[in-house]
Amino acid sequence: MSLLHRPYFWFFSFTILFLLSLDFWRWDQEIPLSWFQLPGWLFYFVILQGGLVLAVAGVSYTLWQEAERDQ
């Protein structure tokens, strides 16, 4: 059984994404405008959402296919 087929891998993946989304280290910082005059946290948010999309796609591809085959 490969690593991607283990539920614990996906549990820790989603836990890490959740903890990274809390963003404690930037709470007291000022919000400077960066590229295209957008706040820097917006790009961090987009990257996290991309990671979430990849994680959900990985779960649906690996674990849900196994559940359908078992039925």
ZADRENRO-298532 format. One line per field, with one value per atom (N, C-alpha, C): residue number from 1; residue in one letter; x, y, z. Coordinates in Angstrom, 2 decimals. Layout:
BEGIN
num = NUM,...
residuo = A,...
x = X,...
y = Y,...
z = Z,...
This chain:
BEGIN
num = 1,1,1,2,2,2,3,3,3,4,4,4,5,5,5,6,6,6,7,7,7,8,8,8,9,9,9,10,10,10,11,11,11,12,12,12,13,13,13,14,14,14,15,15,15,16,16,16,17,17,17,18,18,18,19,19,19,20,20,20,21,21,21,22,22,22,23,23,23,24,24,24,25,25,25,26,26,26,27,27,27,28,28,28,29,29,29,30,30,30,31,31,31,32,32,32,33,33,33,34,34,34,35,35,35,36,36,36,37,37,37,38,38,38,39,39,39,40,40,40,41,41,41,42,42,42,43,43,43,44,44,44,45,45,45,46,46,46,47,47,47,48,48,48,49,49,49,50,50,50,51,51,51,52,52,52,53,53,53,54,54,54,55,55,55,56,56,56,57,57,57,58,58,58,59,59,59,60,60,60,61,61,61,62,62,62,63,63,63,64,64,64,65,65,65,66,66,66,67,67,67,68,68,68,69,69,69,70,70,70,71,71,71
residuo = M,M,M,S,S,S,L,L,L,L,L,L,H,H,H,R,R,R,P,P,P,Y,Y,Y,F,F,F,W,W,W,F,F,F,F,F,F,S,S,S,F,F,F,T,T,T,I,I,I,L,L,L,F,F,F,L,L,L,L,L,L,S,S,S,L,L,L,D,D,D,F,F,F,W,W,W,R,R,R,W,W,W,D,D,D,Q,Q,Q,E,E,E,I,I,I,P,P,P,L,L,L,S,S,S,W,W,W,F,F,F,Q,Q,Q,L,L,L,P,P,P,G,G,G,W,W,W,L,L,L,F,F,F,Y,Y,Y,F,F,F,V,V,V,I,I,I,L,L,L,Q,Q,Q,G,G,G,G,G,G,L,L,L,V,V,V,L,L,L,A,A,A,V,V,V,A,A,A,G,G,G,V,V,V,S,S,S,Y,Y,Y,T,T,T,L,L,L,W,W,W,Q,Q,Q,E,E,E,A,A,A,E,E,E,R,R,R,D,D,D,Q,Q,Q
x = 0.85,0.00,0.90,0.70,1.55,1.12,1.95,1.71,0.42,0.12,-1.08,-2.38,-2.29,-3.48,-3.73,-2.96,-3.14,-3.92,-4.96,-5.76,-4.98,-3.98,-3.21,-2.42,-1.95,-1.25,-2.16,-3.39,-4.33,-4.77,-4.90,-5.22,-4.15,-2.89,-1.80,-1.68,-1.98,-1.94,-2.96,-4.19,-5.22,-4.95,-4.36,-4.00,-2.94,-1.95,-0.89,-1.47,-2.35,-2.99,-3.80,-4.50,-5.28,-4.38,-3.30,-2.40,-1.71,-1.37,-0.77,-1.77,-3.05,-4.05,-4.30,-3.89,-4.10,-3.22,-2.02,-1.17,-0.86,-0.51,-0.23,0.91,1.90,3.11,2.88,1.73,1.51,0.37,-0.15,-1.31,-1.01,0.16,0.48,1.24,1.41,2.15,1.23,1.84,1.09,0.87,-0.11,-0.44,0.08,1.30,1.81,1.22,1.10,0.60,1.77,1.54,2.62,2.21,2.46,2.23,0.80,0.59,-0.72,-1.48,-0.78,-1.36,-2.32,-2.04,-2.83,-2.05,-2.75,-2.04,-1.32,-0.20,0.62,-0.07,-0.97,-1.65,-2.55,-2.96,-3.83,-3.12,-1.85,-1.08,-0.84,-0.61,-0.46,-1.76,-2.88,-4.18,-4.41,-4.05,-4.22,-3.35,-2.13,-1.24,-1.82,-2.34,-2.96,-4.18,-4.96,-6.14,-5.73,-4.63,-4.11,-3.70,-3.06,-2.71,-3.94,-4.99,-6.23,-6.88,-6.85,-7.41,-6.65,-5.33,-4.53,-4.80,-4.97,-5.24,-6.60,-7.61,-8.95,-8.94,-8.24,-8.14,-7.42,-6.38,-5.66,-6.51,-7.28,-8.17,-9.23,-9.81,-10.88,-10.33,-9.12,-8.54,-8.11,-7.58,-7.04,-8.05,-8.57,-9.40,-10.82,-11.41,-12.78,-12.85,-11.82,-11.83,-11.76,-11.00,-10.92,-12.27,-12.98,-14.27,-15.29,-15.22,-16.14,-15.82,-14.54,-14.15,-14.58,-14.58,-14.94,-16.42,-17.26,-18.71,-19.18
y = -1.18,0.00,1.24,2.08,3.26,4.33,5.33,6.39,7.15,7.36,8.11,7.36,6.06,5.27,5.11,5.77,5.68,6.89,6.66,7.79,8.74,8.23,9.10,10.15,9.81,10.79,11.97,11.68,12.75,13.52,12.83,13.53,14.55,14.16,15.09,16.18,15.86,16.88,17.98,17.58,18.58,19.32,18.64,19.31,20.37,20.08,21.06,22.24,21.97,23.08,23.96,23.34,24.12,24.98,24.40,25.16,26.29,26.06,27.13,28.24,27.91,28.93,29.86,29.48,30.34,31.59,31.47,32.62,33.48,32.85,33.58,34.59,34.27,35.09,36.41,36.63,37.89,38.72,38.34,39.04,40.48,40.77,42.12,42.95,42.44,43.18,44.14,45.21,46.10,45.39,45.86,45.23,46.10,45.82,46.59,46.07,46.95,46.55,46.06,45.00,44.43,44.41,43.34,43.17,43.53,44.36,44.85,45.58,46.14,46.88,46.02,44.74,43.83,43.49,43.22,42.86,41.52,41.39,40.19,38.94,39.07,37.88,37.24,38.00,37.46,36.38,36.58,35.59,34.34,34.53,33.40,32.59,33.28,32.62,31.82,32.37,31.68,30.42,30.51,29.34,28.25,28.66,27.67,27.02,27.80,27.24,26.27,26.55,25.61,24.30,24.39,23.18,22.41,23.13,22.47,21.76,22.39,21.76,20.48,20.53,19.33,18.23,18.61,17.61,16.96,17.74,17.17,16.29,16.72,15.90,14.58,14.65,13.44,12.48,13.01,12.15,11.52,12.31,11.76,10.74,10.92,9.99,8.68,8.76,7.55,6.85,7.54,6.87,6.60,7.51,7.29,6.23,6.09,5.03,3.66,3.57,2.31,1.94,2.92,2.64,2.17,2.74,2.31,0.91,0.57,-0.78,-1.84,-1.47,-2.44,-2.77,-1.93,-2.16,-3.06
z = 0.00,0.00,0.00,-0.98,-1.09,-0.08,0.06,1.02,0.72,-0.55,-0.93,-0.63,-0.44,-0.16,1.34,2.16,3.60,4.11,4.88,5.38,6.28,7.00,7.89,7.12,5.94,5.12,4.80,4.44,4.08,5.32,6.45,7.70,8.02,7.96,8.25,7.19,5.95,4.89,5.15,5.47,5.75,7.05,8.03,9.29,9.05,8.24,7.93,7.16,6.21,5.48,6.42,7.36,8.33,9.20,9.72,10.59,9.83,8.58,7.78,7.48,7.43,7.13,8.31,9.52,10.69,10.64,10.09,9.79,11.01,12.13,13.37,13.24,12.44,12.37,11.65,11.05,10.33,10.92,12.06,12.60,12.97,13.51,13.97,12.94,11.75,10.74,9.99,9.52,8.64,7.30,6.56,5.28,4.14,3.69,2.54,1.24,0.30,-1.00,-1.83,-2.57,-3.36,-4.83,-5.47,-6.90,-7.28,-8.27,-8.74,-7.63,-6.67,-5.55,-4.73,-4.61,-3.80,-2.53,-1.44,-0.20,-0.34,0.34,0.24,0.73,1.71,2.23,1.18,0.19,-0.84,-1.66,-1.96,-2.71,-1.87,-0.56,0.35,0.39,0.43,0.43,-0.85,-1.99,-3.27,-3.32,-2.81,-2.77,-1.87,-0.70,0.18,-0.45,-1.17,-1.83,-2.94,-3.62,-4.60,-3.95,-2.78,-2.04,-1.60,-1.21,-0.82,-2.01,-3.16,-4.37,-4.69,-4.60,-4.88,-3.85,-2.58,-1.54,-1.74,-2.05,-2.27,-3.52,-4.56,-5.76,-5.46,-4.65,-4.28,-3.47,-2.54,-1.73,-2.62,-3.48,-4.32,-5.32,-5.77,-6.74,-6.07,-4.86,-4.24,-3.33,-2.34,-1.35,-1.85,-2.57,-3.03,-4.11,-4.92,-5.93,-5.25,-4.17,-3.44,-2.84,-2.31,-1.70,-2.75,-3.95,-5.00,-5.50,-5.55,-5.99,-4.98,-3.70,-2.67,-2.67,-3.22,-3.18,-4.26
